[in-house]
Amino acid sequence: MPESPGRAQDVDAPAAVDVPEDVDVLAELADLAYFQVDAERNVVRMSPAMARLTGFTPDEVLGRSCLTLNRCEECLKGCGVFRHGVVHDVPLSLFRADGTEVSVFKSGRVFRNGRGEITGALEVVRPAEAKSLRRHGPPPEVDTLLRGLGRLYIIADESFRVVAHGADLPEMVGISGEQLPGTRIEDLLGSELFAPDSTFRVALKAGERHEGWRALLAHPDGKSEPVSLSVGPVDPTETCGGGAGRYVLMLRSESRHGSVPSFRGIVARSPEMQRIFRVIELLRDNDSTVLITGESGTGKELVARALHGTSHRKDGPFVAVNCAAIPSELLESELFGHVKGAFTGAIRDRPGRFELAEGGTLFLDEIGDLALGLQAKLLRFLQEHTIERVGDATTRHVDVRVIAATHVNLVQAVAERRFREDLYYRLRVVPIHIPPLRERRQDLELLIRHLLQKIGRDRGRSLRLAPSASRALLTYPWPGNVRELESALEYATTVCEGQTIHVADLPAEVGQAPAGGAHSAPRAPDSALSVPHAEPGGPDTNASEPDEVRRIREALAKAHYRRADAAKLLGMSRTTLWRKMKEHHL
């Protein structure tokens, strides 16, 4: 069999995996530059394309260290392929035989024997038209794309100094492109986030990613521009173990991008919510019953309205009923209607919510609190699409789509015989679970901006957040979810005396929450969530707030803003609690 070009016949490499000769032929046809090393990283094979790329002949490198062929300064610090086992498209700069530099992307994989020991590796390189990411950032077309999306990037080294940056950064910060490399990130984005001992920086060094943080980018005129900041460490396999870039910072100007992305009124960009949006779109021409689950305050009714608004029933009525807010003895009549004389006070025929929703959607919120007797009547409708008014034997056909929602664990409720199993499966034809806010932190910054703008418009005020207040909002676990977030911002807007909301303007449980970053524990202890009892005359005392209001606030916070649980803590019915909340504008 003829010898392939570049094939080492005089090098004994029994430990390395033998690459079939056909691979050499295919590599030559594809002009693929590759080389193989043994366990000691000595070159045992090199393709002709690799020889042409580097300018080295096989005689000059076969049997010698791969550093002879692979003259990369990162490789001098340690082999990324041997360290990580496999790397993909790592940007590197190689020095050719004539001393010139060529930018390449390298991929590689190690070989192991039956005992798991590394016996060698195969590495492939391909020329890169643009400079390497480690030295000069992404290719120009990528930078152009990021600029078109309103994004600006900075790549920082392990000391948080600029290594590479977007083309617009020099003009924005008043520092020339030649002077920016080596500039401290804290000089550009503030020491509160990037001081050497800051919690934020320590968390990044520990490998955490932080998204949607608010920072102030320094301008040459001494002013600062608010930006949304996302930071993450660079995967070590993408630097082959030694690239200077260790952190990627993505910035988006808040002042230049005032609009907030939303889907049917739902503000979100997290992957979890994007999946829900896709399900809603898929159900556009489908009348299947949907069961929406999630904690209180996550926006279940918004999802229900989006389902209705995208469906073929969008021109019909959307009728919402909170099954927990209406006493069970009245709920049957409320849902199914009644005829005159059906009970005391029934002085005329009255259609129920099912009939009012004819041709549209009936949204049954808090379905887990529905009494067993009403569960049977609801099941009959779902099976036959017919109802009977209270006190009437006439069967009426109703064209209504049902969407139900609950924060109750219905599987547990079925096991405890508090909820009918057959109804549960009739309702959850299409299940949609909305994750709590603490599990979709990507949405938090958007929601804060959207709600602050909305509340500001309603109150006729234009307010901004101080960095410390923004940090407090972003790190708080939000057990009451979006509802609690909106309440906190309404409170802050009310008590704020200037144009900037500070930590002192936030509710006590938010402003005093321990800093833990975006990955803090999902729930703080109940004692940390409840409103602290202020000493008489102390700084937290609100002399104008009645004791009853203070007790309700404490109970709501401790119950994670679930009204049923708060009512139990207060020793009153849920209806009474709801009435008092409306009375006191809570």
matplotlib code that plots the C-alpha trace (Angstrom):
import matplotlib.pyplot as plt

x = [0.0, 1.5, 2.5, 0.3, 1.9, 3.0, 2.5, 5.2, 6.4, 9.5, 7.7, 6.7, 3.3, 1.6, -0.3, -2.0, -5.1, -4.3, -6.1, -7.1, -5.3, -8.6, -8.8, -5.6, -7.1, -10.3, -8.3, -6.3, -9.5, -11.1, -7.9, -8.2, -5.3, -4.8, -2.1, -1.9, 0.2, 1.0, 0.7, 3.9, 2.5, 5.0, 3.7, 3.1, 1.1, 0.5, -1.7, -0.3, -2.8, -1.2, 2.2, 1.1, -0.6, 2.3, 5.2, 6.8, 7.6, 6.9, 10.6, 10.9, 8.1, 7.4, 8.7, 9.1, 7.0, 3.8, 5.2, 7.5, 4.5, 2.0, 3.8, 1.0, 1.7, -1.4, -0.1, 3.1, 1.0, -0.6, -2.4, -6.1, -7.0, -5.2, -6.7, -10.3, -10.5, -12.2, -12.3, -14.3, -13.4, -10.9, -9.5, -5.7, -2.8, -0.1, 3.4, 4.5, 8.0, 8.8, 7.8, 4.5, 1.3, -1.9, -5.2, -6.9, -9.7, -8.6, -10.7, -9.3, -10.1, -8.0, -7.7, -7.9, -7.1, -9.2, -7.9, -9.0, -5.4, -4.7, -2.8, -2.8, -4.9, -6.1, -6.3, -7.8, -7.1, -8.8, -7.8, -9.8, -10.4, -10.9, -8.6, -8.9, -11.5, -8.9, -7.0, -9.4, -13.0, -15.4, -15.3, -16.4, -19.7, -20.6, -19.8, -22.0, -24.8, -24.5, -24.6, -27.7, -29.3, -28.3, -25.7, -22.2, -19.6, -16.5, -14.1, -12.1, -9.2, -9.0, -8.1, -11.2, -9.3, -10.4, -9.0, -11.4, -14.4, -17.1, -16.4, -18.7, -17.1, -14.2, -16.5, -19.0, -16.4, -14.0, -11.0, -9.2, -9.2, -5.5, -5.8, -8.8, -7.0, -5.9, -8.5, -10.1, -13.8, -14.6, -13.4, -16.0, -18.9, -18.4, -16.7, -20.0, -20.2, -16.5, -14.4, -11.9, -13.8, -17.4, -19.9, -20.7, -17.1, -16.5, -19.5, -18.2, -14.9, -16.7, -18.1, -21.6, -23.4, -25.4, -28.0, -30.1, -28.2, -28.3, -25.0, -23.9, -21.4, -19.1, -19.2, -16.4, -18.4, -18.6, -22.2, -23.2, -25.5, -27.7, -27.2, -28.5, -25.5, -25.1, -21.8, -20.5, -17.2, -15.7, -15.8, -12.2, -12.6, -13.2, -9.7, -7.8, -6.7, -4.9, -6.6, -6.6, -10.3, -12.0, -15.3, -17.7, -19.9, -22.9, -24.3, -27.6, -28.4, -31.6, -32.0, -31.8, -34.2, -37.2, -39.6, -40.0, -40.5, -43.8, -46.1, -49.8, -49.0, -46.7, -43.3, -40.7, -37.6, -36.6, -36.5, -39.1, -41.6, -40.7, -41.6, -45.0, -45.5, -44.8, -47.4, -50.0, -49.2, -49.6, -53.1, -54.3, -56.9, -57.4, -60.2, -58.5, -59.0, -55.9, -54.8, -52.4, -50.4, -48.0, -47.6, -49.8, -48.8, -47.0, -49.5, -51.8, -54.7, -52.3, -51.5, -55.2, -56.0, -53.1, -54.6, -58.0, -56.5, -54.6, -57.5, -60.3, -62.5, -60.8, -63.8, -66.0, -66.1, -63.4, -65.2, -63.0, -64.3, -62.2, -63.5, -61.9, -63.3, -67.0, -68.6, -69.4, -73.1, -73.2, -70.7, -73.1, -75.6, -72.7, -71.4, -74.6, -77.2, -80.6, -84.3, -86.8, -87.8, -84.9, -83.9, -84.7, -83.8, -84.0, -86.6, -85.8, -84.1, -80.4, -77.8, -74.6, -71.0, -71.1, -73.8, -72.2, -69.1, -71.0, -68.7, -65.7, -63.6, -64.4, -61.4, -61.8, -59.1, -58.2, -60.0, -58.4, -60.8, -63.9, -66.4, -66.8, -70.5, -69.5, -66.7, -69.3, -71.3, -68.1, -67.1, -70.5, -70.1, -66.6, -68.0, -71.3, -71.0, -74.4, -75.5, -78.6, -79.5, -80.1, -83.8, -84.3, -84.5, -83.9, -80.6, -78.8, -76.0, -73.2, -70.3, -67.5, -63.8, -62.7, -59.3, -58.5, -55.7, -54.6, -51.7, -52.8, -51.0, -53.9, -52.1, -51.9, -55.5, -56.6, -54.7, -56.4, -59.8, -60.3, -60.4, -61.9, -59.4, -61.6, -62.0, -58.3, -57.5, -60.4, -58.8, -55.2, -55.5, -52.9, -50.9, -49.0, -46.8, -45.5, -42.3, -41.9, -40.0, -37.0, -36.5, -36.6, -34.3, -33.8, -37.3, -36.8, -35.0, -37.5, -40.4, -39.0, -38.5, -42.0, -43.8, -41.9, -42.8, -46.5, -46.8, -45.0, -47.5, -50.4, -49.0, -47.7, -44.1, -40.9, -38.7, -35.4, -33.7, -30.5, -28.0, -28.4, -32.2, -31.9, -29.5, -32.0, -34.8, -32.7, -31.5, -34.7, -36.3, -39.9, -42.0, -45.1, -43.8, -44.9, -47.8, -45.4, -42.9, -45.6, -46.8, -43.2, -42.7, -46.1, -45.1, -41.7, -43.3, -45.6, -43.0, -40.2, -39.7, -37.3, -36.9, -34.6, -35.9, -33.4, -33.2, -34.9, -37.9, -38.5, -40.6, -38.6, -38.5, -37.1, -34.6, -33.3, -33.0, -29.5, -27.5, -27.0, -26.9, -29.1, -28.6, -29.5, -31.7, -35.2, -36.9, -35.8, -37.0, -40.5, -39.0, -36.9, -39.9, -42.3, -42.4, -40.3, -42.0, -40.6, -40.0, -42.2, -40.7, -38.1, -37.1, -39.5, -42.5, -45.3, -47.5, -50.2, -50.7, -53.4, -52.5, -55.0, -53.2, -49.8, -51.1, -52.5, -49.2, -47.3, -49.6, -49.5, -45.7, -45.4, -47.9, -46.0, -49.0, -51.4, -54.6, -56.1, -53.0, -52.9, -56.6, -55.9, -53.0, -55.3, -58.2, -60.7, -62.3, -60.8, -63.7, -63.2, -59.6, -60.3, -62.8, -60.3, -57.6, -59.8, -60.9, -57.4, -56.2, -53.7]
y = [0.0, 3.3, 5.7, 8.7, 12.2, 13.3, 9.8, 8.9, 5.4, 5.6, 6.8, 4.1, 5.2, 2.0, 3.8, 6.3, 5.4, 4.4, 6.7, 4.8, 5.7, 6.6, 9.5, 10.9, 10.7, 12.4, 15.1, 15.8, 16.0, 18.4, 20.3, 19.6, 20.7, 18.2, 16.5, 13.7, 13.5, 10.7, 10.7, 12.8, 15.3, 14.3, 14.6, 11.2, 12.3, 15.5, 16.2, 18.0, 20.9, 21.3, 21.5, 24.1, 26.2, 26.2, 26.1, 23.1, 19.9, 16.5, 15.8, 18.9, 18.0, 14.2, 12.7, 16.1, 18.0, 19.5, 22.9, 22.6, 22.6, 24.4, 27.6, 29.1, 31.1, 29.6, 26.1, 27.0, 27.5, 24.0, 21.9, 22.7, 19.5, 17.3, 19.3, 19.3, 16.1, 17.9, 21.5, 23.0, 26.0, 27.6, 30.8, 30.7, 32.5, 30.2, 31.3, 29.8, 28.6, 32.0, 33.8, 35.2, 34.9, 33.2, 33.1, 29.8, 27.9, 24.7, 21.6, 18.5, 15.3, 13.0, 9.2, 6.9, 3.2, 0.7, 2.0, 5.6, 6.8, 9.4, 7.8, 10.7, 13.3, 14.4, 18.1, 20.0, 23.6, 25.8, 29.3, 32.2, 35.3, 37.5, 37.9, 35.7, 36.4, 36.3, 39.2, 41.3, 40.3, 38.6, 39.0, 42.4, 41.0, 39.8, 43.2, 44.8, 42.4, 43.1, 46.9, 46.4, 44.7, 47.6, 45.5, 46.4, 43.8, 44.0, 41.1, 41.3, 39.3, 37.6, 41.0, 42.6, 44.7, 45.3, 42.8, 43.5, 45.6, 46.7, 49.3, 51.9, 51.8, 54.2, 57.0, 56.3, 56.4, 59.0, 56.7, 55.8, 52.3, 52.1, 53.1, 51.0, 47.6, 47.3, 49.8, 48.6, 47.6, 49.3, 52.6, 52.1, 50.6, 51.6, 50.2, 49.2, 46.2, 45.7, 46.7, 43.8, 42.8, 43.4, 40.6, 40.8, 40.4, 37.6, 35.7, 36.0, 34.7, 31.7, 30.9, 32.5, 34.3, 37.4, 38.7, 41.9, 44.0, 47.7, 49.6, 53.1, 53.4, 56.4, 59.1, 61.5, 64.5, 63.2, 61.9, 58.3, 56.3, 53.6, 50.2, 46.7, 44.4, 40.7, 39.1, 35.5, 33.7, 32.3, 28.5, 27.4, 25.0, 28.0, 29.4, 26.2, 26.8, 30.1, 32.8, 36.3, 36.7, 35.4, 37.3, 38.6, 41.6, 42.4, 45.9, 47.4, 51.1, 51.7, 55.3, 54.3, 51.3, 52.5, 49.9, 46.6, 43.4, 41.7, 39.0, 39.8, 42.1, 39.6, 41.1, 38.3, 37.1, 34.0, 30.7, 29.3, 32.0, 31.9, 28.2, 29.1, 31.7, 29.0, 26.8, 29.6, 30.1, 26.4, 26.5, 29.3, 27.0, 24.6, 24.6, 22.2, 22.8, 24.4, 24.1, 26.8, 26.2, 28.4, 30.3, 33.2, 36.4, 34.7, 36.0, 33.1, 35.3, 37.1, 33.8, 32.9, 36.2, 35.6, 32.2, 33.8, 36.7, 34.5, 32.0, 32.0, 33.0, 36.3, 38.3, 36.6, 37.5, 36.6, 36.0, 35.5, 34.0, 33.7, 30.5, 31.4, 34.9, 33.8, 31.9, 28.3, 28.7, 31.6, 30.2, 27.7, 30.4, 32.7, 30.0, 28.4, 31.0, 30.6, 30.9, 33.0, 31.5, 29.1, 30.4, 33.3, 36.5, 35.0, 37.5, 37.0, 34.6, 35.3, 33.8, 32.6, 33.1, 30.1, 31.7, 35.1, 33.6, 32.1, 32.0, 33.0, 31.8, 31.2, 31.5, 29.7, 31.0, 29.2, 26.1, 24.1, 25.8, 24.6, 22.6, 18.9, 19.4, 22.1, 20.0, 17.4, 20.0, 21.4, 17.9, 17.4, 20.6, 19.5, 16.2, 17.3, 21.1, 21.6, 23.3, 23.6, 26.8, 26.5, 25.5, 24.7, 21.3, 22.7, 21.7, 24.4, 23.9, 26.4, 27.0, 28.0, 27.1, 26.6, 27.7, 26.9, 28.0, 27.2, 27.6, 24.4, 21.1, 19.3, 16.0, 16.1, 17.4, 14.3, 12.0, 13.6, 13.3, 17.1, 17.2, 14.8, 12.8, 12.6, 16.4, 16.9, 15.0, 16.7, 20.1, 19.4, 18.4, 21.1, 21.9, 25.1, 25.8, 29.3, 29.2, 31.6, 34.9, 33.7, 30.9, 33.3, 36.1, 37.1, 38.6, 40.6, 43.7, 43.9, 43.7, 46.3, 48.7, 48.0, 48.4, 51.5, 53.1, 52.0, 53.2, 56.4, 57.1, 56.4, 58.7, 61.4, 60.9, 59.9, 58.1, 56.2, 53.7, 54.3, 51.5, 50.3, 50.2, 48.4, 45.9, 45.3, 44.6, 42.2, 40.2, 39.9, 36.4, 37.8, 35.1, 37.0, 37.1, 39.8, 40.9, 41.6, 43.3, 45.7, 46.4, 47.2, 49.6, 51.3, 51.7, 53.1, 55.5, 56.8, 57.4, 58.6, 62.4, 63.1, 61.6, 58.7, 55.7, 54.7, 51.6, 53.5, 54.0, 50.3, 48.1, 47.0, 43.3, 44.2, 46.8, 44.7, 41.4, 40.0, 40.4, 37.2, 37.9, 36.6, 33.0, 33.5, 31.0, 30.8, 31.5, 33.4, 32.3, 33.5, 35.7, 37.5, 38.0, 39.4, 43.1, 43.6, 45.0, 48.5, 49.9, 52.8, 56.0, 54.0, 54.7, 52.1, 53.3, 54.6, 56.6, 57.2, 53.5, 51.8, 48.6, 46.6, 47.6, 46.7, 43.3, 42.6, 43.6, 41.3, 38.4, 38.8, 38.9, 35.8, 33.9, 34.8, 36.9, 33.9, 35.5, 32.2, 31.5, 35.2, 35.0, 32.0, 33.8, 36.7, 34.5, 35.8, 34.6, 35.1, 37.3, 39.5, 39.8, 40.8, 43.4, 44.9, 45.0, 46.9, 49.2, 50.1, 50.2, 47.3]
z = [0.0, -1.0, 1.7, 2.2, 2.1, 5.5, 7.1, 9.7, 9.1, 11.3, 14.5, 16.9, 18.2, 19.3, 22.1, 19.8, 17.9, 14.4, 12.0, 8.8, 5.6, 4.0, 6.5, 5.0, 1.5, 2.6, 4.5, 1.3, -0.8, 1.7, 2.2, 6.0, 8.2, 11.0, 13.0, 15.6, 18.7, 21.1, 24.9, 25.2, 22.7, 20.0, 16.4, 14.8, 11.8, 9.9, 6.8, 3.7, 4.3, 7.8, 6.2, 3.7, 6.4, 8.8, 6.3, 8.2, 6.3, 7.9, 8.3, 10.5, 12.9, 13.0, 16.2, 17.8, 20.3, 18.9, 20.0, 17.0, 14.7, 16.9, 17.9, 19.9, 23.0, 24.7, 24.0, 25.9, 29.0, 28.8, 26.3, 26.3, 24.5, 27.0, 29.9, 28.8, 26.6, 23.8, 22.5, 19.6, 17.4, 19.8, 18.3, 18.3, 16.6, 15.2, 14.1, 10.8, 9.9, 8.4, 11.6, 10.2, 12.3, 11.1, 12.9, 13.1, 14.9, 16.5, 17.5, 19.1, 21.0, 23.1, 22.7, 25.7, 26.3, 28.2, 31.5, 30.7, 30.2, 27.5, 24.6, 22.2, 20.5, 17.1, 16.4, 13.4, 12.6, 10.0, 9.0, 10.2, 8.1, 11.1, 14.1, 17.1, 19.7, 22.4, 20.9, 18.9, 19.7, 17.3, 13.5, 12.2, 10.9, 14.4, 15.9, 13.2, 14.1, 17.8, 17.1, 15.0, 18.0, 20.3, 22.1, 23.0, 24.2, 26.4, 26.9, 30.2, 31.5, 34.9, 36.5, 35.0, 32.5, 29.0, 26.4, 23.5, 22.9, 20.5, 17.9, 19.5, 23.0, 22.5, 21.4, 24.2, 27.0, 25.5, 25.4, 22.2, 20.9, 21.5, 25.1, 26.1, 26.3, 29.9, 31.3, 34.5, 34.2, 37.4, 35.8, 33.1, 35.0, 38.6, 41.7, 43.3, 41.0, 40.0, 42.9, 43.7, 46.9, 45.6, 46.0, 42.3, 41.2, 43.7, 42.4, 38.8, 39.8, 41.4, 37.9, 38.3, 35.4, 36.1, 33.6, 33.5, 36.1, 35.9, 35.8, 34.8, 31.9, 32.4, 29.7, 28.8, 30.0, 33.5, 33.1, 33.1, 30.9, 32.4, 30.8, 31.3, 32.0, 31.6, 32.5, 32.3, 32.5, 29.3, 29.0, 29.5, 26.5, 24.3, 25.2, 25.0, 28.6, 28.3, 26.4, 27.9, 27.7, 30.9, 31.1, 28.4, 29.3, 27.1, 27.5, 26.3, 26.7, 28.7, 27.5, 23.9, 24.1, 26.1, 24.6, 26.5, 24.5, 25.3, 24.0, 24.3, 27.3, 29.0, 29.5, 29.4, 27.5, 29.5, 27.7, 30.0, 29.1, 25.4, 25.4, 26.9, 24.1, 21.5, 23.1, 23.0, 19.3, 18.6, 20.3, 18.0, 16.2, 19.0, 21.6, 24.0, 27.7, 29.3, 32.9, 34.0, 37.2, 39.1, 42.3, 43.2, 41.4, 38.4, 35.8, 35.2, 34.1, 31.6, 30.0, 29.9, 28.2, 25.7, 24.9, 24.3, 22.3, 19.9, 19.4, 16.8, 19.7, 20.2, 19.0, 21.6, 25.3, 27.9, 31.2, 34.3, 37.6, 40.8, 42.4, 45.7, 46.0, 45.8, 48.6, 47.5, 48.2, 45.7, 43.1, 41.6, 40.7, 39.5, 37.1, 35.9, 36.5, 38.1, 37.4, 39.2, 42.6, 42.7, 46.1, 48.4, 46.6, 43.1, 41.8, 38.1, 35.7, 35.6, 33.2, 34.6, 33.5, 31.2, 29.2, 29.3, 27.8, 24.8, 21.8, 23.9, 26.8, 30.5, 32.7, 36.1, 38.4, 41.6, 40.4, 43.2, 45.7, 43.8, 46.0, 45.1, 44.1, 41.6, 40.3, 39.2, 37.3, 35.7, 34.6, 33.0, 31.0, 29.8, 28.7, 27.1, 26.7, 28.4, 31.7, 33.8, 35.7, 39.4, 39.9, 36.2, 34.5, 31.0, 29.5, 27.6, 25.1, 25.5, 23.1, 25.5, 25.9, 29.5, 30.8, 34.4, 36.7, 40.2, 42.6, 44.4, 43.8, 42.2, 42.2, 45.9, 46.1, 44.1, 46.4, 49.4, 47.6, 47.7, 43.9, 41.4, 39.4, 36.3, 36.4, 36.8, 33.6, 31.8, 32.7, 32.0, 28.3, 27.7, 30.9, 31.1, 34.2, 34.8, 36.8, 39.7, 39.2, 41.2, 38.5, 35.5, 36.6, 33.0, 33.1, 36.3, 34.8, 32.0, 34.4, 36.7, 33.8, 32.4, 35.7, 36.7, 33.4, 33.8, 37.4, 36.5, 33.7, 36.0, 38.7, 36.4, 37.5, 35.8, 38.2, 38.0, 40.2, 42.1, 41.5, 45.1, 44.8, 41.5, 43.1, 46.0, 43.5, 41.4, 44.4, 46.4, 45.9, 45.3, 47.0, 45.9, 42.3, 39.8, 42.0, 44.9, 42.6, 41.3, 44.8, 45.9, 43.0, 43.7, 47.3, 46.3, 43.9, 46.5, 49.3, 47.0, 47.4, 44.5, 41.1, 42.2, 44.1, 46.8, 49.0, 51.8, 49.5, 49.0, 51.3, 54.4, 53.4, 50.0, 51.1, 54.0, 52.2, 52.4, 49.2, 47.5, 43.8, 41.1, 42.4, 46.0, 47.7, 46.2, 49.5, 52.5, 55.9, 56.9, 59.5, 56.8, 54.6, 57.1, 57.8, 61.0, 64.1, 64.5, 67.9, 68.9, 67.5, 65.6, 62.0, 60.6, 62.4, 60.2, 62.7, 60.1, 59.3, 61.3, 63.3, 61.1, 57.9, 59.4, 60.5, 57.1, 55.4, 57.8, 57.2, 53.4, 53.4, 55.7, 53.5, 50.4, 49.2, 49.1, 50.4, 51.7, 53.9, 55.0, 56.0, 58.2, 59.9, 60.6, 61.8, 59.2, 56.1, 52.7, 51.7, 54.7, 54.0, 50.4, 51.6, 54.0, 51.4, 49.1, 51.9, 52.7, 49.1, 49.6]

ax = plt.figure().add_subplot(projection="3d")
ax.plot(x, y, z, "-o")
ax.set_aspect("equal")
plt.show()
